[in-house]
Amino acid sequence: MLSLDQLCPGQRGRITALTGKDGLVQRLLEMGLFEGQEIEVLALAPLGDPLEVRLGDSRLSLRRGEAARIQVLLV
């Protein structure tokens, strides 16, 4: 299984888990990142951080450290 930060622009995956025990996981849930949802990496910033993702009709920017907490299965 991969984490979201390992995907390249254009790749899609289905969220399988959010890892960690701190408030970051709660924040990711509040942003709409739930298990079973499909997520697509749209672009990386020139230095690789942050990355832009599409979640449904929304676009989000996530730091690489945040994206590493999201486990995905390639679609």
N, C-alpha and C positions, 0 to 999 in steps of 0.2 A: 504494500500500500504506500502511496506517495503523500507528501504534504503539498499544500497549494503552492508554496514557494518554489517547488521543483518543476512546476509546469511552465511551458514556454507559451508566448503569445499565440493565440489561436487554439490552444488545447482546452478541452472541456472535461469536467469531472463531476461526479456526484459526491456530495459531502457525506462522509460516513461517520465522522466523529470530530468533536472539538476537545482538545486535550488541555490540561492544566487545571489548577485549583483556585486561581486567583480571580480578581474582578474582570480580567480581560475576557474570559469565557462569557461572563454575564454581558459584557459590552458587545461581544460578537453576536450573541443571541438577540440583544436589543436592536442590532443593525439588520436583523432578518436572516442570519446565517443559521439554518436548521439542518439537521440530518435529513438526507433524502433529496435535498434541493440540488439542482444542477447549477454549476458555476463555470464561467469561462474567463480565462485570462485574456484581456484585450491588449494590454501594452505594459512595458516596463519603462521606468524613467531612465534617462541616459546613464546614470550610475547604478541602475538596478534596484533602486529603492526610492519610492514605493512602487507598487504594481497596481494597475487598474483592472478591475474585474467587473463582469456583468452578472447580476443576480436577478433573474426575472427581467423586469423592465427598468431596473435600477443599475447605476454604475457606482462602484465604490473604489476608493483608494485605500489600500492596506499596506502597512509597513511589512517588510519581509519577516520580521519577528512575529507579527500577528498572523501572517499567512502560514508560518511554520506550525502553528497550533491547529490548523484545519487539515484533517486527513481526508483525502479524496480517492475515489476509484475512477479511473479513466473511462470515458463514455465513448 
